[in-house]
């Protein structure tokens, strides 16, 4: 479903080059739940944004559902993302001048959905906001805004959901509700879920944890709480450590593309 192959991201800052990501490679199969962890500045959010096509890597390739998004034009990636990827921001990024139902309807209208408002209403009801549809973001709590953001991200039924610190701006109880909502979408619709988090408990609720440090992938493990995937796929891998199931090398970087 998702292939990240030898990705590097190098930016210019203060007259020098800064390496944000350094030859990162991994595969995520369909329907897997994955947490990306690491200290601040390790490249987590940059990696997630690259996986969504919000930016382009300096080198390497990223494939979503068998399509190399790093070779697409801006218009092509926008259309592809609308069909394949739902993205949830830590700071919600709702449109302040639109109501909750209007925010959720935006991607549906862009995709040509004739019943955009009806579909948006169904989604808001599913996330427990049936009574808040006509409220503007400023009239909603942080947890309610994040629920609207989740509904919007899932509006076009994308097979991939990416979430950047989805509980970072929420209290623990509200954050737990949002996480359960994401896991419900995963269970009910077979969504591949990848999220960035600093929360160890949240990471442990995922099937797999990727850990970054200084832009490098240092650990790739199946969580002890979930064990290996129940579809028979064994993705238990570590760098410099062991996994509850097996001890296998992380995917090595591919040869440079010509």
SULCOR-V651993 format. One line per field, one symbol per residue. psi: psi as a letter, one per 40 degrees, with the letter a starting at -180 (. if undefined). Layout:
psi=???
This chain:
psi=dhhhhfhihhihhfeihhhdhgghhiihiheihhhhiiiheeeddddddddeeeihidiaihhhfehheeeiidddddddddddhhhhidfdfihdeiidddddddddddeehdfdddddddddddeffdeedeiideeiiddddddddddddedefiehhhhhfeedeiidddddddddddddddddefhhhhihiehddddeeidihhhihfeihehhihidddaiieeehhfhiihfaiiddihiiihiiiiii.
